[in-house]
Amino acid sequence: MNVTATLLTLLAAFALSAVLTPIVRRVARWAGILARPHSDRWHREPVALLGGCAIALSFGIVTAVAAPLAPLTPLLLATGLMFGL
């Protein structure tokens, strides 16, 4: 993979993450998956969780599209999901 293709893949992953994060935030708020304020936390209002899932999903999608025949694609997707979830 050349430098241009690598940069395009990186930008695609970033753009997809930027699109998916607000969607996942809405789903987390709707499902009640929130970090509630406590004395040991900085935030004063509930904060939606699952942002890592949006990043892992975008990583998996872009990896599958950028290198669909690469032998390591299933391994990369599995480890991305493992750490994202």
N, C-alpha and C positions, 0 to 999 in steps of 0.2 A: 504494500500500500504506500503510495507516495505522500508527500507532505500535504498537497492540496486535498486529497481524499481524506486524510486524517483530520485536517482542520474542518472540512465540511461535515464529517461524522461528529466531531466534537460540537460544532455549532448546532447540528440537528438535535443532538441529545440535550443541549442546553435549551433550545427553543421548545422542544417537546416537554421538558421538565417545567418550563415557565407556563405552558398551557395546562398541563395536568395538575399542577400544585393547587390552583384555586378550585378546581373541580373536586379534588380529593378533600380539600379543606371543607367544602360545602357538605360532602358526604359524611365526613367525620362529625361535623356539627349536627347534621340531621340524625345520625345514629347515636349521638351522645358520647362519642369517643373523644373526651376532652381532658386536659390537665386542669384540674380545679385549683384555684389559688389557695395556698397555705402559707404559713409564716416563713417557711424555708424557701419559698419561691419568689421570683422577682415580679411576675405578672400579677395584676390586680383583677383581671377578668379571666374567665375560662379560655384556654388556648386549644385549638383543634390539634389533634395528633394525626398521625399517618402521613406526614409530609415525606418521610423516607420511602413510603410505598410509591409515591408519584415519581420519585427519582429512580427507584429500582425498576419500575415499569418502563420509564423512558429509556433507561440503559438497556433493558432487555429487548425492547422493540428496535432500537437503533442498531444494536449488536446483531440481531437476527437479519435486519435488512442490509447492513453494510457487508456482512460476511456470511451469507446463507449456507455456503457449502464448506465453511471452515470446520475442521474436525473438533475444535474446542468450543464451538458455539453452545452446545448443550451444557457444557461445564460452566461457561461464563454466565449463562442465563440462570442456572441453578444456584451458583454462588451469589449472584446479584440478588436473586429472590430471597435466599437464605438470610443475607445481611439486611435486606430492605424490609423484610417482614419481622 
